[in-house]
Amino acid sequence: MQNKFINKERLDEYLSLGKDVVFLDTSPTKDITFPPKTIVAAFHFDKAVGARSTLYIMRHDPNDTTLLNTDAYSFQYPSSGDKISLYGPFKPQEDHHNDFIPSVLGSLPSKHLNRLTQIEDGNLSDSNFLS
């Protein structure tokens, strides 16, 4: 696995929202491109000191029997320096091939839930995907 990086300043923007989970419409870093058919991307921030936080990217694979394939990138924050290493992608066993989003992300915002519902119903138009 090759290390990916996110700019600390950019990550601070997401953290300034004050939420444990932040849903994204675009990749947070040029080092990670969303794979085709990406539906949902989100940060889960674990704010305990020394804890690892995670960036989740969930995509649909029409050749798979499940709705979602999830890739995860872990990182430690706070971190010294201008760039923070993202380690991954990992294929979390409990979440990689699943019909549900990882439980740590809680409830999806309505626009993401609508996308997911459309895809479950067989509407695979490009407008239902982030990439």
C-alpha positions in Angstrom: 0.0 0.0 0.0 1.2 3.4 -0.9 0.8 6.2 1.7 -1.7 8.9 0.8 -1.7 12.3 2.3 -4.1 14.9 3.2 -3.2 18.5 3.9 -3.6 19.3 7.6 -5.2 22.6 6.8 -7.9 20.9 4.7 -8.5 18.3 7.4 -8.9 21.2 9.9 -11.7 22.6 7.7 -13.7 19.4 8.1 -13.0 19.2 11.8 -14.1 22.8 12.3 -17.6 21.6 11.4 -17.7 20.1 14.9 -19.2 16.7 13.8 -17.9 13.2 14.4 -19.0 12.3 10.8 -18.6 14.5 7.8 -20.0 13.4 4.4 -18.1 14.5 1.3 -19.0 15.2 -2.3 -15.5 15.3 -3.6 -12.2 13.7 -2.7 -10.5 15.4 0.3 -7.1 15.0 -1.3 -5.6 14.7 -4.8 -3.9 11.5 -3.6 -7.2 9.6 -3.6 -9.4 9.5 -6.6 -12.9 8.1 -6.1 -13.3 4.8 -7.9 -16.1 4.5 -10.5 -19.6 4.2 -9.1 -18.7 5.9 -5.7 -21.9 6.5 -3.8 -20.8 7.8 -0.4 -17.6 9.2 1.1 -17.3 10.2 4.7 -14.8 11.0 7.5 -15.4 9.4 10.9 -13.4 11.4 13.4 -12.6 9.7 16.7 -11.6 12.6 18.9 -10.1 10.6 21.7 -6.4 11.4 22.2 -4.2 9.1 20.2 -7.2 7.4 18.4 -7.3 6.6 14.7 -9.9 8.2 12.5 -11.1 6.8 9.2 -12.1 8.0 5.7 -14.7 5.6 4.2 -15.3 5.4 0.5 -18.3 3.3 -0.6 -18.9 2.3 -4.2 -21.3 0.1 -6.1 -20.1 -2.8 -8.1 -22.8 -4.1 -10.4 -21.0 -7.4 -10.7 -21.1 -8.0 -7.0 -24.0 -9.5 -5.1 -24.0 -6.8 -2.4 -24.9 -3.2 -2.8 -21.7 -1.6 -1.4 -18.0 -2.2 -1.4 -16.2 -0.2 1.2 -12.6 1.0 1.3 -11.2 2.6 4.5 -8.2 4.8 5.0 -7.1 5.3 8.6 -5.2 8.3 10.0 -4.1 9.7 13.3 -5.1 13.2 14.2 -3.8 15.5 15.7 -0.5 15.0 14.0 2.6 17.2 13.6 3.5 18.6 10.2 1.6 20.0 7.3 0.5 16.6 5.9 -1.2 13.7 7.5 -0.7 10.2 6.3 -3.8 8.2 5.3 -3.1 4.4 5.5 -5.0 2.2 3.2 -7.1 1.3 1.4 -8.2 -1.4 3.8 -11.2 -3.6 3.1 -12.9 -3.8 6.4 -14.2 -7.4 6.7 -17.4 -6.4 8.4 -18.2 -3.6 5.9 -16.4 -4.3 2.6 -19.1 -6.3 0.9 -22.4 -5.2 2.5 -25.8 -3.8 1.8 -25.4 -1.2 4.5 -23.1 1.7 5.3 -20.7 1.2 8.3 -22.7 1.8 11.5 -20.1 4.3 12.8 -21.4 6.7 10.1 -24.9 6.9 11.6 -27.7 8.1 9.5 -27.1 9.2 5.9 -28.0 12.7 4.9 -31.1 12.7 2.7 -29.3 13.3 -0.6 -27.0 10.3 0.0 -30.0 8.2 1.2 -31.9 9.1 -2.0 -28.9 8.0 -4.1 -28.6 4.7 -2.3 -32.4 4.1 -2.6 -32.3 4.8 -6.4 -29.4 2.4 -6.9 -31.2 -0.3 -4.8 -34.1 0.2 -7.1 -31.9 -0.4 -10.2 -31.4 3.2 -11.3 -27.7 3.3 -12.2 -27.7 6.6 -13.9 -24.5 8.7 -13.5 -26.4 11.3 -11.4 -26.6 8.8 -8.5 -22.8 8.5 -8.2 -20.0 10.9 -7.0 -17.7 9.6 -9.8 
